[in-house]
């Protein structure tokens, strides 16, 4: 596996963005450290970056680099240690009729329509419910790594889409959106459990869930998967105070 320090110093560069409003903590300003150029970040190098706390949004690879805040913590599930809670077992059983199919990343108007409905009901006020088709494409479809789009259908109806990256040591969960109008559904929980099973099938030890912020209600679901590891001072360790 390629190590970051094996890459010529002129190949990857890192810059820090200007401050912008934080999406998760009101009245906070955020900054990001960005790895460039994106076309040189292949699956192996990106795997190293993920281990160091980076994520990607489309072809944009970044990690939080805020001046006075360290609330964003990269987290991952060690798949062979996961202990399911009762609600998670119910979710797994509840959605066994979902049919998952994996594809290369591609645009479809049904995906875009589902994305807008999801944003409007689950993340209203953030502006993403008004994303144009090009903004949607830019956010989810560019990738220089081993990415897949997973469609979940129920009785022929599209219920959920998930973008995932297969890395040398695990699956990185990029983004998931689902039908917000199904009573009693827990598609998000089911999706994480499905990705855990995919890790096991591929003999990959970790499922990377991106960032967790203890003070953010939007991210509280991640703390429900235990034991959970976090990247603390450059080392992955089990989190106890969650």
C-alpha positions as CSV (number, residue, x, y, z in Angstrom):
1,X,0.0,0.0,0.0
2,X,1.4,3.4,-0.9
3,X,2.5,5.5,2.0
4,X,1.9,9.2,2.0
5,X,5.6,9.8,2.7
6,X,6.4,7.7,-0.4
7,X,4.6,10.2,-2.6
8,X,7.0,12.9,-4.1
9,X,6.7,16.1,-2.0
10,X,5.6,17.9,-5.1
11,X,2.7,15.5,-5.8
12,X,0.4,16.1,-2.9
13,X,-0.1,19.6,-1.4
14,X,-2.3,20.7,1.5
15,X,-3.9,24.1,1.9
16,X,-6.3,25.5,4.4
17,X,-9.6,27.1,3.4
18,X,-10.9,30.4,4.5
19,X,-13.5,30.3,7.4
20,X,-17.1,29.4,6.6
21,X,-20.3,28.8,8.7
22,X,-20.2,25.4,10.4
23,X,-23.0,23.1,9.1
24,X,-23.4,21.4,12.5
25,X,-22.7,23.8,15.3
26,X,-24.7,27.1,15.2
27,X,-22.7,30.3,15.3
28,X,-19.4,28.5,14.8
29,X,-17.0,29.1,12.0
30,X,-15.2,26.2,10.4
31,X,-12.1,25.7,8.2
32,X,-10.9,22.7,6.2
33,X,-7.5,21.3,5.2
34,X,-7.7,20.1,1.6
35,X,-5.4,17.6,-0.2
36,X,-4.6,18.4,-3.8
37,X,-4.4,17.7,-6.7
38,X,-7.4,15.4,-6.7
39,X,-6.4,13.4,-9.7
40,X,-3.4,11.9,-7.9
41,X,-5.5,10.7,-5.0
42,X,-6.1,7.1,-6.0
43,X,-7.7,4.4,-3.8
44,X,-4.5,3.5,-1.9
45,X,-3.5,7.1,-1.2
46,X,-7.0,8.0,-0.2
47,X,-7.1,5.0,2.2
48,X,-4.0,6.5,3.9
49,X,-5.8,9.9,4.1
50,X,-8.9,8.4,5.6
51,X,-6.8,6.7,8.3
52,X,-5.5,10.2,9.0
53,X,-9.0,11.7,9.4
54,X,-9.7,12.9,5.8
55,X,-13.0,12.5,3.9
56,X,-14.1,13.3,0.4
57,X,-17.0,15.1,-1.0
58,X,-17.0,14.4,-4.7
59,X,-13.4,14.9,-5.8
60,X,-12.8,17.2,-2.8
61,X,-10.6,15.5,-0.1
62,X,-10.5,17.3,3.2
63,X,-10.5,17.2,7.0
64,X,-11.7,19.7,9.6
65,X,-9.0,22.3,10.4
66,X,-10.8,24.8,12.6
67,X,-8.9,27.5,14.6
68,X,-10.6,27.0,18.0
69,X,-12.6,23.8,17.8
70,X,-11.8,20.1,17.7
71,X,-15.4,18.9,17.9
72,X,-15.3,16.8,14.7
73,X,-14.0,13.4,15.4
74,X,-13.4,10.7,12.7
75,X,-15.1,7.5,13.8
76,X,-15.2,3.9,12.5
77,X,-16.7,0.6,13.4
78,X,-14.5,-2.5,14.0
79,X,-16.9,-4.8,12.2
80,X,-16.0,-8.0,14.1
81,X,-16.5,-6.3,17.5
82,X,-19.9,-4.6,16.8
83,X,-22.6,-5.5,19.3
84,X,-26.1,-5.0,18.0
85,X,-28.7,-3.2,20.2
86,X,-32.3,-4.3,20.2
87,X,-33.4,-1.4,18.0
88,X,-30.7,-2.3,15.5
89,X,-31.7,-5.9,15.3
90,X,-35.3,-4.7,14.7
91,X,-34.2,-2.5,11.9
92,X,-32.2,-5.3,10.3
93,X,-35.3,-7.6,10.5
94,X,-37.7,-4.9,9.4
95,X,-36.0,-4.2,6.1
96,X,-35.0,-7.6,5.0
97,X,-37.2,-7.2,1.9
98,X,-34.9,-4.4,0.5
99,X,-33.0,-5.6,-2.6
100,X,-29.6,-4.0,-2.9
101,X,-27.8,-3.7,-6.2
102,X,-24.3,-2.1,-6.7
103,X,-23.4,0.1,-9.7
104,X,-20.7,2.4,-10.9
105,X,-21.5,6.0,-10.0
106,X,-24.1,7.4,-12.4
107,X,-26.9,10.0,-12.6
108,X,-30.6,9.1,-12.7
109,X,-33.5,11.5,-12.3
110,X,-35.2,9.1,-9.8
111,X,-32.1,9.4,-7.6
112,X,-32.1,13.2,-7.8
113,X,-35.8,13.3,-7.0
114,X,-35.3,11.1,-3.9
115,X,-32.4,13.2,-2.9
116,X,-34.4,16.4,-3.0
117,X,-37.3,14.8,-0.9
118,X,-34.8,13.6,1.6
119,X,-33.1,16.9,2.0
120,X,-36.4,18.8,2.3
121,X,-37.6,16.7,5.2
122,X,-34.4,15.7,7.0
123,X,-32.2,18.7,6.4
124,X,-34.6,21.6,5.7
125,X,-33.1,25.1,5.8
126,X,-29.6,23.9,4.8
127,X,-30.1,24.8,1.2
128,X,-29.4,21.3,-0.2
129,X,-33.1,20.8,-0.8
130,X,-32.7,23.3,-3.6
131,X,-29.6,21.8,-5.2
132,X,-29.6,21.9,-9.0
133,X,-28.9,18.7,-10.9
134,X,-25.3,20.0,-11.5
135,X,-24.9,20.6,-7.8
136,X,-26.1,17.1,-7.0
137,X,-23.7,15.6,-9.6
138,X,-20.8,17.6,-8.2
139,X,-21.5,16.6,-4.7
140,X,-22.0,12.8,-5.2
141,X,-20.8,11.5,-8.5
142,X,-17.1,12.5,-9.1
143,X,-14.6,10.1,-7.7
144,X,-11.0,9.0,-8.3
145,X,-11.2,6.0,-6.0
146,X,-13.0,2.7,-6.0
147,X,-16.6,3.9,-5.5
148,X,-20.0,2.3,-5.9
149,X,-23.6,3.5,-5.9
150,X,-25.9,1.1,-4.0
151,X,-29.6,1.2,-4.8
152,X,-32.1,-0.3,-2.4
153,X,-35.5,-1.2,-3.8
154,X,-38.6,-2.5,-2.1
155,X,-41.3,-4.1,-4.3
156,X,-39.8,-2.3,-7.3
157,X,-39.7,1.1,-5.6
158,X,-36.5,3.0,-5.0
159,X,-36.2,3.5,-1.2
160,X,-32.6,4.4,-0.6
161,X,-29.3,5.2,-2.3
162,X,-25.8,5.0,-0.8
163,X,-22.4,6.0,-2.1
164,X,-19.6,4.0,-0.6
165,X,-15.8,3.7,-1.2
166,X,-13.9,0.5,-0.9
167,X,-10.5,1.1,0.7
168,X,-7.7,-1.3,1.4
169,X,-8.7,-1.7,5.0
170,X,-12.5,-1.0,4.9
171,X,-15.5,0.7,3.5
172,X,-16.0,4.4,3.8
173,X,-19.6,5.5,4.0
174,X,-19.7,8.6,1.8
175,X,-23.4,9.6,1.7
176,X,-26.8,8.0,2.0
177,X,-30.3,9.4,1.3
178,X,-33.6,7.6,1.6
179,X,-37.3,7.8,1.3
180,X,-38.5,10.0,4.2
181,X,-42.2,9.1,3.9
182,X,-42.3,5.5,4.9
183,X,-43.9,5.2,8.4
184,X,-41.8,3.3,10.9
185,X,-38.8,2.9,8.6
186,X,-35.2,3.0,9.9
187,X,-33.4,3.0,6.5
188,X,-30.3,4.8,7.8
189,X,-29.6,2.2,10.5
190,X,-30.3,-0.7,8.1
191,X,-27.9,0.9,5.6
192,X,-25.0,0.9,8.2
193,X,-25.7,-2.7,9.1
194,X,-25.7,-3.6,5.4
195,X,-22.3,-2.0,5.0
196,X,-21.0,-3.8,8.0
197,X,-22.1,-7.1,6.3
198,X,-20.4,-6.0,3.1
199,X,-17.2,-5.4,5.0
200,X,-17.4,-8.9,6.5
201,X,-18.0,-10.4,3.0
202,X,-15.0,-8.6,1.6
203,X,-12.9,-9.4,4.7
204,X,-12.3,-5.7,5.5
205,X,-12.0,-4.8,9.2
206,X,-13.4,-1.3,9.3
207,X,-16.4,0.7,8.4
208,X,-15.6,4.4,8.3
209,X,-18.6,6.6,9.3
210,X,-17.0,10.1,8.7
211,X,-17.2,12.6,11.5
212,X,-19.0,12.5,14.8
213,X,-19.8,15.6,16.9
214,X,-21.0,14.9,20.4
215,X,-23.0,18.2,20.5
216,X,-24.7,17.6,17.2
217,X,-28.1,15.8,17.2
218,X,-27.8,15.1,13.5
219,X,-24.8,12.9,14.2
220,X,-26.1,11.2,17.4
221,X,-27.0,8.0,15.5
222,X,-23.3,7.2,15.0
223,X,-22.8,6.9,18.8
224,X,-25.4,4.1,18.8
225,X,-23.0,1.7,17.1
226,X,-20.7,0.3,19.7
227,X,-17.9,-0.2,20.4
228,X,-16.9,2.8,18.3
229,X,-13.4,3.9,17.6
230,X,-12.4,7.6,17.2
231,X,-9.2,9.2,15.9
232,X,-7.8,10.9,19.0
233,X,-4.5,12.8,18.8
234,X,-3.5,10.8,15.7
235,X,-4.4,7.4,17.1
236,X,-7.5,5.3,16.7
237,X,-8.9,4.2,20.0
238,X,-12.1,3.0,21.5
239,X,-14.4,5.8,22.6
240,X,-15.9,5.4,26.1
241,X,-17.4,8.8,26.8
242,X,-20.2,8.8,24.2
